[in-house]
């Protein structure tokens, strides 16, 4: 019965996501609003349509393949792998590490051709990819190491708590994961980012002077503004805020500096400062912590249900099987929480835009967003249902309308 439910949920999730992808793809070909007509020149708009068509077809192939792979694992794969790790050792922790380690490695091997195609064919064709094979393989190896070290450590911690405290494990697991998340957020830019990218302080000049002056006006003392070498992998531009307290850091992609002028970059910096001043970072951490607590608490309630363990013919008490089954059963709850988090994130983006428009004339942020949308071949008319489920940011038109409504 549980296996049939897992299969039904998997198929329903696939169908629902494909409906969203299709209506969003159709919406992308709709007429542009008058106030967005200047984003794309005629040749650039034709390139956008071609890119979206190619990306849609590629996504359809990958998701169909993922569905087939998941159904195979549900019918046969999980049971065979579980039986094998049970023969290797009696340790629940080692079983779990072997089970998820083999799954992760197998998944990477099977899906890597798709990733290579996306990077070196699809993204290359439309001028986004700048990574080399050396960088690509180096990134992969570093990612594997981090996943094994951090993911393996988290799994050992979680299994140890469950075996020690049984159903009462959840609050200590929540405390440990929350503490790790805070540590990770505090040291992300100084410990994790340097593994993959080089960050250098913005050098002296007119841009540095303008951004420093802006931070003082916003009462946001900033020792350094860092530039990250995002161009070593992609032409896409970005900026982000990380950390808090003395470890807070604003990071601008070097591609952003190449695509925007000084006033537009200042508006982007003001937007990132707005996230901090309006306590969006703290709210995000608290919201994530609440989600983690809910996930762990519900898991503790079903932990001793024998139906979960017997889905793939496994022996009762195999925690790795319980985690797999619970993860699939939890998907509908996760989808609802994702919508709520997207709504919260979109609200924060509006507020940060308004904060920026009060520091730097909003027209600069609008022109910057238009340039970035054109450079990234962004969908200017996404379907609102797709935005609800998949977008952490409002649409460009929604952001423009809100920025223009700001009273100076």
Order of alpha helices (4+ residues) and beta strands (2+ residues): alpha-alpha-alpha-alpha-alpha-alpha-alpha-alpha-beta-alpha-beta-beta-beta-alpha-alpha-alpha-alpha-alpha-alpha-alpha-alpha-alpha
